[in-house]
Amino acid sequence: MKKIVLFCIMIACIGCGKNNVENPNVVETKTGKVEGYTEGEIKVFKGIPFAEPPVGELRWKAPQPVRDWVGVKECKEFGPSPIQNTPEPFLCWTEGFIAKPEPLSEDCLYLNVWTPAKKKEEKLPVFVWIYGGGLSSGSANCDIYDGKQMAEQGVVFVSLNYRVGVLGFMAHPELSEESGHNASGNYGFMDQLQGLKWVKENIGAFGGDPNNVTIAGQSAGSFSVNAQIASPLSNGYFQKAICQSGGILGNRMMQDLDSAEEQGIKFMQSANASSTDELREMPAEKLQELSNNPDFGRFGVVLDQYFLPKDLMAHFKSGKHKQVKVMTGWVTGDANLLPTGNVTQDSFKKMAQERYGENAQEFLELFPAETDDEALQSQQKMNLLGFAGMPSYLLAKYMDKEVWLYEFTHVPTDKPGFPNYGAFHTSEVPFALHTLDQWKRPWQPEERKLEEQMSAYWVNFAKTGNPNGNGLPTWNSYNQDGGKLLKIDTGTMELGIKYSNEFQFLAQD
């Protein structure tokens, strides 16, 4: 009888092992098993927790490693987006470009993986996407961030959530004191780093190579990539970087720790709270509502001397940032993100004289203003270079590695009954990530070709550290070939020297 029982147990165990082998959608991470699903040839895992929920006592603290779990965690739906104002389409940014309106939650630290790997030993390159949204909104669940098409080109695609706005970037003296490193703010950047730590520890189980990681982001995502390049805390967690439309070099959206702490004090007063402990007891939605008061300004990058150096430019000039290969550029419509005002020939020349003094004439040769129309065009060029051009140029200037620069000029095909916003901010993302099908427009064949070419550049860079490949127009690096940018448009993938003199002049400002 004992022999029969023992034999039955052995058969049952063998059966269990066989079932696990036959379920390719279950992957074992360092903290527990996750189950995803298959979409075509791609395995998809959504809503994998990479940190403990930053709630209660963990609000306004660095993210903590996620605890182990028992059993298999089903990961087939996106996790909640971070607390923010209710996402709604506006201007050119339709539903596919913004976070889903629900769910929103403080419990938001989840990531997603698309992998083409058939077995974990493949060591495929890893592409980590960081969303934009002004550091005050956004989510990895936006339609145009879908990772299937990139995964089909041979990379493991990861997207992750991070805290935004007042919950992600508020500083306060009490928070600095309790931190253990005399700094506060930048929690959203720390979330991103925690996600990269998760990738380092776990992506091998999904067939990815933890030593071949490219981080990429657009707008505030690009600011974030810049921050990770600058931060001494993120050493060893990525090897390449892609920065699209924006960056922290140039002193945008940032403040020193003292100013950020003053902002936090004012916020606490507005909430009628006497301590950060009291603020931690308030509903997250209430804090978000209070943060909309324009008197506080925007919660964003803090030069805290912990995650980021206090003197950012000196940090880069001395080469203390991470030396990695970079692809970076912008969209011509980025110029519209900065106010232009009522620009005339006279007002522009007056500004030039006041700002540049004895160098005003040299400035006006680069940014001419002989007519009102010409003055407006020069102002728009200044806006473009100030927001996105200079951060890209300065990255190239202070990198020992190769840097590739681009300018995306393509105006997407018109959508019937919808205004034409030109080559607007974010319009390049579906081309780069091969997600035009997630953006409903009557796409033309030449735009499909552009999508193929642009995403191939992005994938090649993730694979080899060089965007070039078979069938693609040659793209020489900026700092190795005389300051040449790649103009990206349908029928016009070509290199040309642009803005070199403007960059050099503005870099002296």
CORSULWO-V336559 format. One record per residue. PHI is phi in degrees with one decimal (* if undefined). Layout:
BEGIN
PHI + PHI
END
This chain:
BEGIN
* + -61.8 + -64.4 + -65.6 + -60.2 + -62.2 + -63.6 + -64.0 + -63.2 + -62.4 + -62.7 + -62.6 + -65.6 + -60.8 + -62.5 + -62.9 + -62.0 + -62.6 + -63.6 + -63.5 + -62.3 + -80.9 + -105.9 + -72.5 + -90.3 + -105.7 + -124.5 + -97.5 + -92.5 + -65.0 + -109.8 + 153.0 + -85.4 + -126.5 + -118.7 + -110.2 + -148.6 + -106.1 + -123.3 + 67.3 + -97.8 + -107.0 + -91.1 + -122.1 + -129.1 + -120.0 + 73.3 + -81.5 + -71.4 + -116.1 + -156.4 + -65.6 + -56.3 + -82.6 + -121.3 + 59.7 + -66.4 + -88.2 + -63.5 + 59.2 + -130.5 + -58.0 + -62.4 + -104.3 + -55.2 + -68.8 + -79.2 + -63.4 + -128.7 + -103.3 + 84.6 + -109.1 + -89.2 + -75.0 + -126.6 + -121.8 + -132.1 + -59.1 + -73.3 + -60.3 + -80.3 + -65.6 + -57.9 + -164.4 + -61.1 + -54.1 + -63.4 + -140.6 + -59.2 + -153.1 + 47.7 + -80.8 + -90.8 + -82.2 + -52.1 + -66.6 + -97.4 + -123.2 + -64.2 + -63.2 + -63.2 + -156.3 + -82.8 + -113.6 + -160.6 + -64.0 + -77.8 + -130.3 + -86.6 + -131.0 + -131.5 + -133.4 + -132.8 + -116.6 + -133.4 + -91.3 + -65.2 + -87.0 + -148.8 + -71.9 + -80.6 + -72.1 + 54.1 + -79.7 + -61.8 + -114.8 + -121.4 + -107.4 + -100.5 + -117.7 + -75.8 + -96.5 + 137.1 + 68.0 + 60.4 + -126.3 + -155.6 + 115.7 + -169.5 + -73.7 + -89.4 + -60.5 + -56.4 + -73.9 + -100.0 + -57.1 + -97.7 + -62.6 + -66.3 + -66.9 + -62.3 + -64.7 + -94.5 + 102.4 + -122.8 + -88.8 + -99.2 + -124.6 + -126.5 + -138.6 + -93.5 + -150.1 + -67.1 + -128.9 + 61.7 + -63.2 + -79.2 + -102.6 + -139.7 + -72.5 + -109.1 + -164.1 + -53.5 + -65.3 + -67.0 + -64.0 + -65.4 + -82.1 + -69.4 + 90.6 + -135.1 + 54.6 + -153.3 + -150.5 + 89.3 + 60.5 + -65.1 + -62.6 + -65.1 + -65.7 + -60.0 + -58.5 + -64.0 + -62.3 + -62.2 + -67.9 + -65.0 + -60.6 + -59.6 + -56.5 + -84.3 + -122.5 + -68.2 + -60.4 + -69.5 + -101.1 + 86.8 + -95.1 + -100.3 + -66.7 + -103.6 + -138.4 + -113.4 + -111.5 + -99.0 + -144.5 + -167.0 + -126.2 + 59.4 + -62.1 + -65.8 + -71.2 + -56.6 + -64.6 + -61.8 + -56.3 + -63.4 + -67.3 + -63.2 + -76.6 + -72.5 + -69.3 + -78.1 + -101.3 + -59.7 + 90.4 + -103.6 + -157.6 + -116.9 + -144.9 + -145.6 + -125.6 + -121.2 + -112.5 + 65.0 + 133.3 + -178.0 + -85.3 + -70.8 + 121.2 + 62.7 + -103.1 + 57.2 + -145.7 + -152.9 + -76.6 + -63.8 + -60.0 + -65.0 + -65.7 + -67.1 + -62.4 + -60.2 + -65.1 + -63.0 + -62.4 + -64.6 + -59.7 + -62.1 + -65.6 + -88.2 + 55.7 + -110.4 + -106.8 + -158.7 + -68.6 + -62.3 + -65.2 + -62.0 + -70.0 + -86.5 + -81.8 + -60.4 + -59.1 + -64.6 + -67.4 + -62.0 + -62.3 + -61.7 + -65.0 + -70.2 + -76.6 + -62.9 + -64.3 + -64.8 + -81.2 + 75.5 + -93.5 + -79.4 + -157.0 + -62.7 + -117.5 + -82.2 + -98.2 + 63.4 + -130.0 + -74.5 + -124.9 + -69.6 + -65.8 + -108.6 + -65.1 + -64.6 + -62.0 + -59.0 + -72.5 + -61.9 + -86.6 + 73.8 + -84.3 + -77.8 + -74.4 + -89.1 + -132.8 + -69.5 + -136.5 + -111.8 + -152.3 + 178.9 + -155.9 + -110.6 + -58.7 + -71.5 + -59.0 + -59.7 + -78.5 + -78.2 + -106.1 + -66.0 + -98.6 + 74.6 + -89.0 + -90.4 + -128.3 + -54.9 + -68.1 + -66.0 + -69.2 + -66.1 + -65.3 + -59.6 + -60.2 + -67.1 + -67.4 + -84.9 + -113.6 + 53.1 + -65.2 + -96.9 + -62.4 + -65.8 + -63.0 + -61.3 + -70.9 + -72.9 + -86.2 + -128.2 + -68.5 + -149.6 + -83.9 + -138.0 + -62.3 + -64.0 + -66.6 + -63.1 + -63.2 + -62.5 + -67.4 + -63.6 + -65.4 + -66.0 + -61.6 + -58.9 + -62.3 + -69.9 + -67.2 + -75.6 + -122.6 + -67.8 + -63.8 + -56.6 + -67.9 + -61.0 + -68.6 + -59.6 + -62.6 + -64.1 + -104.3 + -98.0 + -80.1 + -86.1 + -69.3 + -132.1 + -107.9 + -111.1 + -139.1 + -131.7 + -92.1 + -115.8 + -70.3 + -94.4 + -58.1 + -56.8 + -61.0 + -99.4 + -53.0 + 76.1 + -127.3 + -61.3 + -93.1 + -98.3 + 71.0 + -82.3 + -81.9 + -52.3 + 93.0 + -67.7 + -81.3 + -60.2 + -63.9 + -72.8 + -67.4 + -94.5 + 58.4 + -124.4 + -58.2 + -65.8 + -85.9 + -120.9 + -78.8 + -144.7 + -78.3 + -62.7 + -93.1 + -55.0 + -67.8 + -75.8 + -64.3 + -65.8 + -61.0 + -59.9 + -62.5 + -67.2 + -66.9 + -66.3 + -65.2 + -57.6 + -63.6 + -69.3 + -58.4 + -62.6 + -64.0 + -76.1 + -123.2 + 83.1 + -143.4 + -72.6 + -73.0 + -169.9 + -58.7 + 81.5 + -104.8 + -57.5 + -65.1 + -121.6 + -81.6 + -69.4 + -67.0 + -88.8 + -115.6 + -144.9 + 70.5 + 72.5 + -96.4 + -103.9 + -93.7 + -85.6 + -106.7 + -163.7 + -65.4 + 73.3 + -138.8 + -89.7 + -144.6 + -89.8 + -159.0 + -80.0 + -138.0 + 71.9 + -58.1 + -67.1 + -62.4 + -60.7 + -62.1 + -68.4 + -67.0 + -67.2 + -84.8 + -68.8
END
